[in-house]
Amino acid sequence: MDHEFSFALGHVIIGASILTTWGIMLVITGIAWFTTRRLDMLPDSLQTTVEGIVAAIDEAISAVAPEHGRQIMPFIASLWLFLIIANLVGLIPGLHSPTRDLSVTSALAVLVFLSAHWFGIKTQGLKNYLHHYLTPSPILLPFHIISEFTRTLALAMRLFGNMMSLELAAMLVLLVAGFLAPIPILMLHIIEALVQAYIFGMLALIYLAGAMQSQQLNSQE
């Protein structure tokens, strides 16, 4: 848990990670509103940049789930944008990445877990969706259930561990080398933050696509 700052709301203590997370969500909402309020057939540089980002995300989603891209695009795109900003916000003096907090990464992993089942059931129906837990044999049911929870735990721990170790490594290097190597540390932080955001988002995309497409194959059979 983080103890940098917190405030009391009634009898509830709101910590730094939650405040930073809310701030990031407000920033994303504000950017989305500002960049889409005046769309034009002849886009300016800002609209061109936004359209390029959306097109890149759409292409990545279509490569994994070509038949369900429109359904999961809002969720995956929002998740990717949140993770990129959350991982990079630690570069701002006085702030720390909320993704270095296990409670935040666990919440994100649980959100992916629930979303995969929701999209799977919505696409295939409850009966067809649950049927895959009994294939190819009902004996495998416990293993299917265990795998659902273990991959969710791994998703949370992977992002938490990498972001925590990244900030600790940067702190140790700065303590040892002082300010002799700020640029390499800065570049390492940016690259690693982007990589971790991409990996988490791609794994979430694979889980959602698997929940939707595997059931479609079962229903066709």
TORKOLNU-447596 format. One record per residue: residue in three letters; x, y, z of N, C-alpha, C, O in turn; residue number from 1. Coordinates in pm, whole numbers, plus 50000, padded with zeros to 5 digits. Atoms other than C-alpha are relative to their C-alpha. Last residue first. Layout:
% TORKOLNU-447596
PT, code, nX, nY, nZ, caX, caY, caZ, cX, cY, cZ, oX, oY, oZ, pos
PT, ala, X, Y, Z, X, Y, Z, X, Y, Z, X, Y, Z, NUM $
...
***
This chain:
% TORKOLNU-447596
PT, code, nX, nY, nZ, caX, caY, caZ, cX, cY, cZ, oX, oY, oZ, pos
PT, glu, 49988, 50145, 50004, 48011, 47234, 46605, 49868, 49933, 50036, 49860, 49810, 50038, 221 $
PT, gln, 50007, 50043, 50138, 47911, 47590, 46529, 50011, 49850, 49987, 49953, 49789, 49897, 220 $
PT, ser, 50139, 49991, 50042, 47832, 47651, 46896, 49983, 49956, 49857, 49880, 49899, 49821, 219 $
PT, asn, 50078, 50107, 49937, 48174, 47522, 47000, 49855, 50001, 49952, 49798, 49895, 49928, 218 $
PT, leu, 49961, 50126, 50064, 48349, 47744, 46747, 49920, 49885, 50058, 49875, 49797, 49984, 217 $
PT, gln, 50061, 49999, 50131, 48155, 48045, 46870, 50032, 49872, 49925, 49947, 49817, 49855, 216 $
PT, gln, 50138, 50042, 49984, 48249, 47956, 47224, 49927, 49999, 49867, 49836, 49919, 49847, 215 $
PT, ser, 50002, 50144, 49972, 48615, 47967, 47135, 49857, 49949, 50014, 49826, 49838, 49973, 214 $
PT, gln, 49980, 50080, 50120, 48568, 48304, 46968, 49995, 49852, 50026, 49942, 49776, 49944, 213 $
PT, met, 50104, 49980, 50100, 48414, 48503, 47252, 50013, 49903, 49882, 49914, 49849, 49835, 212 $
PT, ala, 50132, 50026, 49941, 48608, 48387, 47556, 49890, 50010, 49897, 49788, 49942, 49907, 211 $
PT, gly, 50013, 50143, 49975, 48928, 48364, 47352, 49864, 49964, 50056, 49806, 49862, 50019, 210 $
PT, ala, 50020, 50066, 50129, 48884, 48717, 47219, 49981, 49850, 50017, 49899, 49790, 49948, 209 $
PT, leu, 50134, 49967, 50049, 48835, 48850, 47571, 49971, 49929, 49868, 49863, 49874, 49848, 208 $
PT, tyr, 50097, 50067, 49913, 49141, 48666, 47705, 49857, 50026, 49952, 49775, 49935, 49948, 207 $
PT, ile, 49998, 50143, 50030, 49352, 48771, 47406, 49898, 49925, 50084, 49830, 49836, 50034, 206 $
PT, leu, 50062, 50020, 50130, 49251, 49136, 47446, 49993, 49852, 49964, 49892, 49806, 49912, 205 $
PT, ala, 50144, 49980, 49981, 49333, 49128, 47817, 49925, 49977, 49870, 49819, 49915, 49869, 204 $
PT, leu, 50049, 50119, 49931, 49673, 48980, 47732, 49850, 50010, 50026, 49776, 49912, 50010, 203 $
PT, met, 50004, 50109, 50098, 49726, 49256, 47477, 49952, 49870, 50064, 49876, 49796, 50003, 202 $
PT, gly, 50112, 49981, 50090, 49631, 49527, 47726, 49987, 49888, 49899, 49876, 49846, 49866, 201 $
PT, phe, 50123, 50019, 49923, 49867, 49393, 47992, 49878, 50012, 49909, 49787, 49929, 49915, 200 $
PT, ile, 50013, 50140, 49963, 50151, 49354, 47743, 49869, 49974, 50074, 49798, 49879, 50043, 199 $
PT, tyr, 50033, 50079, 50120, 50102, 49698, 47587, 49976, 49853, 50035, 49880, 49793, 49987, 198 $
PT, ala, 50137, 49965, 50038, 50089, 49875, 47923, 49956, 49917, 49880, 49843, 49868, 49875, 197 $
PT, gln, 50089, 50065, 49903, 50401, 49688, 48034, 49854, 50031, 49971, 49768, 49944, 49988, 196 $
PT, val, 49998, 50145, 50023, 50586, 49787, 47717, 49903, 49929, 50093, 49827, 49842, 50049, 195 $
PT, leu, 50076, 50027, 50122, 50483, 50152, 47745, 49991, 49850, 49972, 49887, 49800, 49931, 194 $
PT, ala, 50140, 49968, 49972, 50600, 50174, 48106, 49912, 49970, 49880, 49803, 49914, 49894, 193 $
PT, glu, 50056, 50109, 49920, 50924, 49992, 48022, 49852, 50025, 50030, 49772, 49932, 50030, 192 $
PT, ile, 50009, 50120, 50083, 51004, 50237, 47742, 49933, 49886, 50077, 49844, 49819, 50024, 191 $
PT, ile, 50100, 49980, 50105, 50920, 50545, 47948, 49981, 49873, 49918, 49869, 49831, 49892, 190 $
PT, his, 50134, 49995, 49938, 51108, 50428, 48257, 49892, 50011, 49893, 49791, 49940, 49899, 189 $
PT, leu, 50034, 50136, 49957, 51415, 50328, 48056, 49860, 49996, 50058, 49783, 49904, 50030, 188 $
PT, met, 50034, 50077, 50120, 51415, 50666, 47882, 49962, 49857, 50035, 49869, 49802, 49977, 187 $
PT, leu, 50125, 49949, 50053, 51401, 50851, 48215, 49955, 49918, 49878, 49838, 49879, 49868, 186 $
PT, ile, 50103, 50048, 49909, 51675, 50636, 48365, 49862, 50041, 49950, 49767, 49963, 49954, 185 $
PT, pro, 50020, 50145, 50020, 51895, 50695, 48061, 49891, 49942, 50088, 49815, 49856, 50045, 184 $
PT, ile, 50060, 50027, 50132, 51825, 51072, 48085, 49986, 49851, 49973, 49878, 49809, 49931, 183 $
PT, pro, 50146, 49985, 50000, 51882, 51106, 48461, 49936, 49963, 49868, 49826, 49906, 49867, 182 $
PT, ala, 50061, 50082, 50105, 52232, 50950, 48466, 49849, 50016, 49997, 49778, 49916, 49996, 181 $
PT, leu, 49910, 50020, 50112, 52463, 51187, 48652, 49935, 49923, 49886, 49977, 49934, 49771, 180 $
PT, phe, 50068, 49955, 50121, 52185, 51313, 48880, 50091, 49988, 49878, 50074, 50060, 49780, 179 $
PT, gly, 50045, 49861, 49992, 52300, 51115, 49181, 49923, 50037, 49874, 49839, 49961, 49827, 178 $
PT, ala, 49935, 49918, 50102, 52474, 50797, 49073, 49961, 50146, 50008, 50012, 50228, 49932, 177 $
PT, val, 49859, 50036, 50016, 52401, 50589, 49383, 50071, 50098, 49907, 50180, 50146, 49938, 176 $
PT, leu, 49933, 49984, 49871, 52074, 50747, 49496, 50150, 49974, 49988, 50231, 50039, 50054, 175 $
PT, leu, 49987, 49858, 49972, 51960, 50794, 49136, 50070, 50026, 50133, 50143, 50123, 50147, 174 $
PT, val, 49897, 49945, 50090, 52034, 50432, 49059, 50021, 50147, 50026, 50135, 50195, 50027, 173 $
PT, leu, 49868, 50044, 49956, 51844, 50317, 49367, 50111, 50057, 49913, 50215, 50098, 49964, 172 $
PT, met, 49965, 49932, 49875, 51539, 50528, 49285, 50140, 49963, 50047, 50217, 50049, 50090, 171 $
PT, ala, 49970, 49860, 50033, 51527, 50409, 48923, 50043, 50076, 50125, 50135, 50158, 50119, 170 $
PT, ala, 49871, 49998, 50070, 51552, 50047, 49037, 50040, 50142, 49966, 50157, 50180, 49981, 169 $
PT, leu, 49895, 50025, 49902, 51273, 50098, 49291, 50138, 50005, 49936, 50232, 50062, 49992, 168 $
PT, glu, 49984, 49879, 49918, 51049, 50260, 49031, 50110, 49982, 50105, 50184, 50075, 50133, 167 $
PT, leu, 49949, 49891, 50083, 51107, 49978, 48782, 50022, 50126, 50082, 50126, 50190, 50069, 166 $
PT, ser, 49856, 50018, 50017, 51070, 49708, 49047, 50061, 50110, 49916, 50176, 50150, 49938, 165 $
PT, met, 49935, 49978, 49873, 50729, 49842, 49145, 50151, 49988, 49987, 50225, 50072, 50039, 164 $
PT, met, 50002, 49857, 49973, 50617, 49872, 48783, 50067, 50032, 50134, 50136, 50134, 50144, 163 $
PT, asn, 49915, 49927, 50094, 50731, 49521, 48695, 50002, 50149, 50029, 50108, 50211, 50022, 162 $
PT, gly, 49859, 50031, 49978, 50590, 49356, 49005, 50092, 50081, 49910, 50194, 50132, 49955, 161 $
PT, phe, 49956, 49945, 49872, 50251, 49527, 48986, 50150, 49981, 50020, 50221, 50075, 50056, 160 $
PT, leu, 49994, 49855, 50015, 50208, 49452, 48615, 50050, 50066, 50129, 50133, 50156, 50124, 159 $
PT, arg, 49900, 49964, 50101, 50300, 49086, 48654, 50014, 50151, 49988, 50125, 50204, 49991, 158 $
PT, met, 49866, 50003, 49944, 50115, 49038, 48983, 50105, 50044, 49900, 50205, 50106, 49938, 157 $
PT, ala, 49983, 49894, 49900, 49778, 49149, 48847, 50144, 50006, 50051, 50201, 50115, 50062, 156 $
PT, leu, 50016, 49871, 50068, 49793, 48942, 48529, 50024, 50115, 50098, 50090, 50213, 50065, 155 $
PT, ala, 49875, 49972, 50072, 49931, 48641, 48718, 49994, 50135, 49931, 50095, 50206, 49924, 154 $
PT, leu, 49897, 49967, 49900, 49638, 48653, 48960, 50131, 50037, 49932, 50197, 50132, 49972, 153 $
PT, thr, 50038, 49869, 49946, 49391, 48666, 48670, 50102, 50046, 50104, 50141, 50163, 50106, 152 $
PT, arg, 49959, 49901, 50100, 49577, 48382, 48497, 49961, 50141, 50044, 50029, 50238, 50009, 151 $
PT, thr, 49854, 49985, 50002, 49557, 48176, 48814, 50045, 50103, 49898, 50139, 50178, 49922, 150 $
PT, phe, 49954, 49922, 49885, 49185, 48239, 48863, 50152, 50022, 49998, 50200, 50128, 50036, 149 $
PT, glu, 50063, 49868, 50004, 49072, 48128, 48517, 50054, 50089, 50112, 50084, 50206, 50090, 148 $
PT, ser, 49926, 49918, 50097, 49324, 47842, 48514, 49942, 50141, 49991, 50016, 50237, 49969, 147 $
PT, ile, 49873, 49958, 49939, 49174, 47700, 48835, 50077, 50093, 49905, 50135, 50192, 49949, 146 $
PT, ile, 50032, 49900, 49897, 48827, 47695, 48678, 50128, 50054, 50065, 50142, 50174, 50087, 145 $
PT, his, 50045, 49879, 50068, 48949, 47518, 48364, 49974, 50112, 50102, 50012, 50227, 50080, 144 $
PT, phe, 49880, 49937, 50056, 49144, 47270, 48576, 49964, 50128, 49924, 50039, 50226, 49928, 143 $
PT, pro, 49921, 49933, 49894, 48839, 47191, 48790, 50123, 50073, 49945, 50160, 50178, 49996, 142 $
PT, leu, 50068, 49884, 49942, 48625, 47132, 48475, 50083, 50067, 50111, 50099, 50189, 50107, 141 $
PT, leu, 49912, 49883, 50004, 48879, 46901, 48306, 49938, 50124, 50063, 50002, 50229, 50067, 140 $
PT, ile, 49894, 50018, 49900, 48695, 46585, 48410, 50089, 50123, 50009, 50148, 50150, 50113, 139 $
PT, pro, 50040, 49938, 49874, 48395, 46712, 48215, 50105, 49987, 50110, 50104, 50063, 50207, 138 $
PT, ser, 50049, 50098, 49903, 48585, 46618, 47896, 49960, 50072, 50128, 50030, 50165, 50169, 137 $
PT, pro, 50051, 50120, 50069, 48671, 46801, 47572, 49946, 49893, 50095, 49891, 49792, 50051, 136 $
PT, thr, 49937, 50060, 50117, 48501, 47014, 47681, 50151, 50006, 50013, 50204, 50100, 50072, 135 $
PT, leu, 50018, 50145, 49995, 48310, 47068, 48005, 50062, 49930, 49881, 50050, 49808, 49867, 134 $
PT, tyr, 49933, 50047, 49879, 48426, 47427, 48063, 49991, 49847, 50013, 50065, 49787, 50091, 133 $
PT, his, 49859, 50023, 50031, 48335, 47493, 47699, 50079, 49956, 50124, 50188, 49899, 50111, 132 $
PT, his, 49973, 50135, 50052, 47967, 47435, 47780, 50149, 49975, 49980, 50194, 49861, 49990, 131 $
PT, leu, 49962, 50090, 49892, 47948, 47742, 48004, 50038, 49862, 49949, 50108, 49787, 50018, 130 $
PT, tyr, 49878, 49953, 49937, 47952, 47972, 47703, 50049, 49904, 50108, 50167, 49871, 50114, 129 $
PT, asn, 49885, 50030, 50086, 47705, 47770, 47503, 50131, 50044, 50065, 50234, 49979, 50050, 128 $
PT, lys, 49985, 50145, 50013, 47454, 47774, 47787, 50123, 49964, 49918, 50203, 49881, 49959, 127 $
PT, leu, 49949, 50061, 49878, 47502, 48141, 47880, 50028, 49851, 49984, 50132, 49802, 50028, 126 $
PT, gly, 50108, 50050, 49916, 47468, 48280, 47530, 50057, 49922, 50117, 50165, 49864, 50108, 125 $
PT, gln, 50035, 50140, 50026, 47742, 48304, 47272, 49877, 49951, 50075, 49822, 49846, 50042, 124 $
PT, thr, 49982, 50042, 50138, 47814, 48675, 47233, 49941, 49862, 49973, 49877, 49841, 49870, 123 $
PT, lys, 50078, 49914, 50088, 47676, 48814, 47557, 50006, 49952, 49855, 49907, 49960, 49783, 122 $
PT, ile, 50142, 50033, 49982, 47807, 48519, 47756, 49913, 50082, 49906, 49816, 50031, 49850, 121 $
PT, gly, 50022, 50137, 50046, 48158, 48561, 47617, 49854, 49960, 50009, 49799, 49903, 49915, 120 $
PT, phe, 50001, 49999, 50146, 48149, 48939, 47653, 49975, 49860, 49944, 49906, 49844, 49843, 119 $
PT, trp, 50117, 49924, 50045, 48048, 48908, 48018, 49990, 50001, 49848, 49884, 49976, 49792, 118 $
PT, his, 50121, 50082, 49985, 48295, 48630, 48090, 49876, 50072, 49948, 49789, 50011, 49887, 117 $
PT, ala, 49987, 50116, 50089, 48587, 48825, 47945, 49876, 49912, 50008, 49824, 49868, 49906, 116 $
PT, ser, 50034, 49959, 50136, 48468, 49143, 48115, 50008, 49884, 49902, 49925, 49873, 49811, 115 $
PT, leu, 50145, 49987, 50012, 48465, 48981, 48458, 49958, 50035, 49858, 49857, 49987, 49808, 114 $
PT, phe, 50062, 50130, 49973, 48825, 48862, 48431, 49849, 50006, 49980, 49792, 49921, 49911, 113 $
PT, val, 49979, 50080, 50121, 48941, 49190, 48273, 49933, 49863, 50014, 49870, 49815, 49920, 112 $
PT, leu, 50083, 49939, 50104, 48785, 49385, 48560, 50013, 49924, 49868, 49914, 49901, 49799, 111 $
PT, val, 50137, 50047, 49975, 48941, 49143, 48808, 49905, 50057, 49896, 49812, 49989, 49852, 110 $
PT, ala, 50005, 50142, 50039, 49282, 49211, 48651, 49860, 49942, 50021, 49812, 49866, 49938, 109 $
PT, leu, 49997, 50006, 50147, 49227, 49588, 48671, 49989, 49855, 49951, 49919, 49827, 49854, 108 $
PT, ala, 50130, 49953, 50046, 49123, 49562, 49037, 49993, 49995, 49847, 49890, 49958, 49791, 107 $
PT, ser, 50097, 50106, 49974, 49428, 49350, 49110, 49863, 50039, 49951, 49791, 49957, 49894, 106 $
PT, thr, 49982, 50102, 50104, 49652, 49605, 48937, 49905, 49882, 50020, 49860, 49821, 49923, 105 $
PT, val, 50043, 49945, 50129, 49506, 49878, 49158, 50014, 49895, 49890, 49921, 49876, 49811, 104 $
PT, ser, 50146, 49989, 49998, 49528, 49680, 49484, 49947, 50053, 49867, 49839, 50012, 49823, 103 $
PT, leu, 50061, 50130, 50030, 49884, 49576, 49400, 49848, 50007, 50000, 49783, 49934, 49925, 102 $
PT, asp, 50080, 50041, 49884, 50000, 49939, 49389, 49926, 49871, 49963, 49854, 49867, 49864, 101 $
PT, arg, 49901, 50062, 49912, 50278, 50001, 49133, 49933, 49954, 50130, 49998, 49898, 50218, 100 $
PT, thr, 49981, 50140, 50035, 49997, 50054, 48883, 50114, 49934, 50077, 50140, 49815, 50059, 99 $
PT, pro, 50095, 50083, 49923, 49903, 50375, 49062, 50016, 49852, 49971, 49975, 49769, 50051, 98 $
PT, ser, 50089, 50077, 50086, 50225, 50527, 48921, 49903, 49918, 50085, 49948, 49841, 50170, 97 $
PT, his, 49953, 50136, 50022, 50367, 50769, 49173, 49898, 49926, 49915, 49778, 49952, 49924, 96 $
PT, leu, 50101, 50101, 50028, 50333, 51146, 49193, 50065, 49864, 49981, 50184, 49855, 49947, 95 $
PT, gly, 50102, 50001, 49897, 50546, 51412, 49359, 49891, 49897, 49980, 49810, 49874, 50070, 94 $
PT, pro, 49953, 49988, 49861, 50751, 51485, 49050, 49885, 50007, 50099, 49789, 50082, 50080, 93 $
PT, ile, 50032, 49867, 49948, 50577, 51365, 48733, 50046, 50009, 50145, 50007, 49926, 50227, 92 $
PT, leu, 49894, 49909, 50041, 50756, 51061, 48592, 49976, 50143, 50050, 50067, 50225, 50051, 91 $
PT, gly, 49894, 50001, 49900, 50526, 50836, 48795, 50117, 50090, 49964, 50201, 50119, 50049, 90 $
PT, val, 50024, 49890, 49908, 50245, 50943, 48563, 50105, 50006, 50110, 50123, 50110, 50174, 89 $
PT, leu, 49910, 49887, 50024, 50394, 50722, 48291, 49985, 50112, 50103, 50073, 50198, 50114, 88 $
PT, asn, 49860, 50042, 49989, 50246, 50391, 48405, 50098, 50117, 49987, 50206, 50114, 50044, 87 $
PT, ala, 49972, 50042, 49862, 49905, 50541, 48475, 50145, 49960, 50018, 50206, 49992, 50120, 86 $
PT, ile, 49990, 49881, 49916, 49902, 50728, 48142, 50036, 49962, 50143, 50119, 50028, 50206, 85 $
PT, ile, 49888, 49918, 50048, 49985, 50416, 47941, 50018, 50123, 50089, 50129, 50153, 50132, 84 $
PT, leu, 49873, 50060, 49958, 49758, 50198, 48152, 50120, 50083, 49956, 50216, 50097, 50032, 83 $
PT, phe, 49985, 49985, 49855, 49456, 50427, 48113, 50137, 49948, 50045, 50206, 50014, 50122, 82 $
PT, leu, 49972, 49859, 49972, 49502, 50451, 47737, 50021, 50024, 50149, 50111, 50099, 50188, 81 $
PT, trp, 49866, 49966, 50048, 49529, 50074, 47703, 50036, 50144, 50033, 50146, 50171, 50082, 80 $
PT, leu, 49903, 50066, 49913, 49224, 50008, 47920, 50142, 50036, 49960, 50225, 50067, 50045, 79 $
PT, ser, 49999, 49928, 49872, 49014, 50265, 47736, 50104, 49942, 50095, 50173, 50015, 50165, 78 $
PT, ala, 49939, 49869, 50025, 49111, 50112, 47400, 50009, 50081, 50130, 50112, 50142, 50158, 77 $
PT, ile, 49855, 50019, 50017, 49038, 49760, 47527, 50070, 50134, 49978, 50177, 50157, 50034, 76 $
PT, phe, 49938, 50048, 49876, 48694, 49853, 47662, 50152, 49991, 49987, 50224, 50042, 50073, 75 $
PT, pro, 50004, 49898, 49893, 48581, 50072, 47372, 50071, 49955, 50127, 50142, 50033, 50189, 74 $
PT, met, 49915, 49884, 50024, 48712, 49825, 47106, 49992, 50103, 50114, 50097, 50146, 50162, 73 $
PT, ile, 49902, 49987, 49892, 48548, 49516, 47258, 50093, 50120, 49984, 50176, 50146, 50070, 72 $
PT, gln, 50055, 50022, 49867, 48227, 49514, 47058, 50099, 50031, 50111, 50063, 50093, 50212, 71 $
PT, arg, 50085, 49888, 49962, 48360, 49674, 46741, 49946, 49986, 50142, 49926, 50085, 50212, 70 $
PT, gly, 49924, 49880, 49971, 48646, 49425, 46717, 49915, 50116, 50049, 49954, 50186, 50142, 69 $
PT, his, 50059, 49938, 49882, 48430, 49116, 46748, 50068, 50131, 50037, 50057, 50178, 50150, 68 $
PT, glu, 50146, 50003, 50008, 48480, 48943, 46414, 49932, 50075, 50115, 49812, 50100, 50111, 67 $
PT, pro, 50054, 49928, 50116, 48846, 49036, 46369, 49848, 50009, 49996, 49793, 50104, 49941, 66 $
PT, ala, 50144, 50033, 49999, 48947, 48937, 46724, 49931, 50072, 49884, 49858, 50169, 49907, 65 $
PT, val, 50025, 50107, 49903, 49328, 48920, 46736, 49855, 49955, 49997, 49827, 49835, 50004, 64 $
PT, ala, 49907, 50110, 50027, 49430, 49119, 46427, 49975, 49881, 50092, 50003, 49767, 50055, 63 $
PT, ser, 50049, 50078, 50115, 49119, 49333, 46456, 50090, 49883, 49968, 50044, 49781, 49916, 62 $
PT, ile, 50114, 50080, 49957, 49225, 49445, 46804, 49950, 49911, 49887, 49917, 49795, 49910, 61 $
PT, ala, 49951, 50102, 49906, 49569, 49557, 46688, 49887, 49909, 50046, 49905, 49788, 50057, 60 $
PT, glu, 49926, 50100, 50077, 49419, 49736, 46387, 50051, 49888, 50089, 50046, 49771, 50051, 59 $
PT, asp, 50098, 50080, 50074, 49163, 49914, 46604, 50069, 49890, 49919, 50018, 49778, 49910, 58 $
PT, ile, 50065, 50089, 49902, 49437, 50031, 46841, 49902, 49907, 49931, 49896, 49788, 49961, 57 $
PT, ala, 49899, 50097, 49957, 49640, 50169, 46550, 49942, 49901, 50099, 49969, 49781, 50091, 56 $
PT, ala, 49980, 50096, 50108, 49332, 50334, 46398, 50101, 49893, 50038, 50084, 49776, 50004, 55 $
PT, val, 50117, 50087, 50004, 49242, 50499, 46729, 50017, 49893, 49892, 49982, 49777, 49914, 54 $
PT, ile, 49996, 50084, 49880, 49595, 50636, 46766, 49885, 49900, 49999, 49904, 49782, 50025, 53 $
PT, gly, 49891, 50095, 50016, 49598, 50764, 46406, 50010, 49904, 50117, 50033, 49785, 50098, 52 $
PT, glu, 50046, 50103, 50093, 49255, 50921, 46449, 50108, 49895, 49975, 50077, 49777, 49959, 51 $
PT, val, 50098, 50083, 49930, 49380, 51104, 46757, 49951, 49887, 49910, 49941, 49773, 49953, 50 $
PT, thr, 49928, 50079, 49900, 49688, 51233, 46574, 49906, 49903, 50071, 49937, 49785, 50087, 49 $
PT, thr, 49921, 50100, 50072, 49485, 51345, 46273, 50075, 49908, 50095, 50081, 49787, 50075, 48 $
PT, gln, 50093, 50104, 50042, 49234, 51519, 46500, 50073, 49889, 49926, 50040, 49772, 49941, 47 $
PT, leu, 50047, 50070, 49882, 49517, 51710, 46667, 49907, 49886, 49962, 49923, 49774, 50010, 46 $
PT, ser, 49893, 50088, 49952, 49689, 51800, 46338, 49955, 49920, 50121, 49991, 49803, 50135, 45 $
PT, asp, 49878, 49927, 49965, 49370, 51936, 46183, 50100, 49901, 50057, 50076, 49780, 50057, 44 $
PT, pro, 49949, 49998, 49863, 49115, 51717, 46012, 50124, 50086, 50017, 50207, 50097, 49927, 43 $
PT, leu, 49862, 49959, 50026, 48941, 51809, 45686, 50069, 50015, 50135, 50073, 50125, 50190, 42 $
PT, met, 49957, 50082, 50115, 48618, 51611, 45724, 50142, 50035, 49958, 50211, 49952, 49898, 41 $
PT, asp, 50013, 49936, 50131, 48588, 51774, 46066, 50046, 49904, 49891, 50132, 49819, 49913, 40 $
PT, leu, 49941, 50081, 50105, 48535, 51657, 46423, 49970, 50061, 49863, 49861, 50115, 49841, 39 $
PT, arg, 50003, 49930, 50128, 48459, 51931, 46669, 50074, 49920, 49893, 50179, 49961, 49845, 38 $
PT, arg, 50113, 49907, 50003, 48364, 51780, 47005, 49989, 50073, 49868, 49882, 50123, 49833, 37 $
PT, thr, 50109, 50048, 50085, 48581, 51472, 46957, 49884, 50099, 49988, 49785, 50070, 49922, 36 $
PT, thr, 49953, 50038, 50134, 48921, 51591, 47080, 49888, 49953, 49907, 49909, 49940, 49787, 35 $
PT, phe, 49941, 49887, 50071, 48787, 51786, 47379, 50036, 49964, 49856, 50018, 50046, 49765, 34 $
PT, trp, 50100, 49898, 50030, 48552, 51517, 47502, 50058, 50110, 49913, 49996, 50153, 49815, 33 $
PT, ala, 50095, 50058, 50094, 48808, 51236, 47475, 49894, 50102, 49959, 49858, 50111, 49842, 32 $
PT, ile, 49935, 50008, 50131, 49074, 51452, 47638, 49905, 49947, 49895, 49898, 49999, 49783, 31 $
PT, gly, 49986, 49866, 50053, 48842, 51540, 47926, 50063, 50002, 49862, 50019, 50076, 49774, 30 $
PT, thr, 50134, 49952, 50037, 48740, 51179, 47981, 50007, 50139, 49938, 49942, 50166, 49837, 29 $
PT, ile, 50039, 50073, 50121, 49105, 51066, 47973, 49863, 50047, 49951, 49842, 50066, 49831, 28 $
PT, val, 49917, 49951, 50110, 49201, 51339, 48222, 49960, 49932, 49869, 49945, 49999, 49767, 27 $
PT, leu, 50051, 49868, 50037, 48910, 51253, 48451, 50078, 50058, 49882, 50019, 50120, 49793, 26 $
PT, met, 50129, 50021, 50068, 49010, 50886, 48447, 49939, 50133, 49957, 49880, 50142, 49849, 25 $
PT, ile, 49972, 50050, 50135, 49369, 50982, 48526, 49871, 49979, 49922, 49864, 50012, 49804, 24 $
PT, gly, 49947, 49890, 50080, 49257, 51193, 48822, 50027, 49959, 49857, 49998, 50033, 49763, 23 $
PT, trp, 50113, 49913, 50034, 49043, 50911, 48955, 50046, 50117, 49913, 49978, 50155, 49818, 22 $
PT, thr, 50082, 50074, 50096, 49344, 50678, 48938, 49881, 50084, 49957, 49851, 50092, 49837, 21 $
PT, thr, 49933, 49992, 50129, 49566, 50935, 49108, 49920, 49930, 49892, 49912, 49979, 49779, 20 $
PT, leu, 50010, 49862, 50047, 49317, 50970, 49391, 50064, 50017, 49864, 50008, 50083, 49776, 19 $
PT, ile, 50138, 49978, 50041, 49285, 50593, 49425, 49983, 50142, 49945, 49917, 50162, 49842, 18 $
PT, ser, 50024, 50074, 50123, 49663, 50544, 49427, 49858, 50022, 49948, 49838, 50034, 49827, 17 $
PT, ala, 49940, 49933, 50115, 49715, 50822, 49680, 49967, 49929, 49870, 49938, 49994, 49769, 16 $
PT, gly, 49856, 49994, 50016, 49478, 50683, 49940, 50045, 50062, 49870, 49964, 50100, 49786, 15 $
PT, ile, 49972, 50013, 50143, 49118, 50755, 50032, 50149, 50021, 49978, 50202, 50128, 50010, 14 $
PT, ile, 49870, 49944, 50033, 49044, 50688, 50399, 50029, 49973, 49853, 50035, 49858, 49811, 13 $
PT, val, 49928, 50073, 50104, 48674, 50633, 50463, 50131, 50072, 49970, 50131, 50193, 49948, 12 $
PT, his, 49918, 50100, 49933, 48514, 50740, 50793, 50082, 49919, 49900, 50139, 49816, 49936, 11 $
PT, gly, 50081, 50067, 49899, 48372, 51063, 50654, 50089, 49907, 50078, 50183, 49952, 50144, 10 $
PT, leu, 50131, 49961, 50050, 48601, 51132, 50360, 49900, 49928, 50089, 49866, 49812, 50064, 9 $
PT, ala, 50115, 50069, 49944, 48950, 51123, 50512, 49872, 50058, 49942, 49854, 50180, 49937, 8 $
PT, phe, 50086, 49913, 49922, 49251, 51220, 50310, 49876, 49923, 50041, 49839, 49823, 49979, 7 $
PT, ser, 50136, 50052, 49995, 49556, 51042, 50175, 49914, 50102, 50073, 49966, 50190, 50142, 6 $
PT, phe, 50099, 49905, 49953, 49917, 51111, 50090, 49864, 49933, 49997, 49841, 49839, 49921, 5 $
PT, glu, 49950, 49867, 50031, 50242, 50926, 50033, 49901, 50108, 50045, 49940, 50205, 50110, 4 $
PT, his, 50028, 49913, 49885, 50132, 50613, 50222, 50043, 50144, 49970, 50060, 50222, 50064, 3 $
PT, asp, 49923, 49877, 50004, 50107, 50359, 49943, 49955, 50091, 50113, 49839, 50093, 50152, 2 $
PT, met, 50084, 49880, 50000, 50000, 50000, 50000, 50087, 50125, 50000, 50201, 50123, 50046, 1 $
***
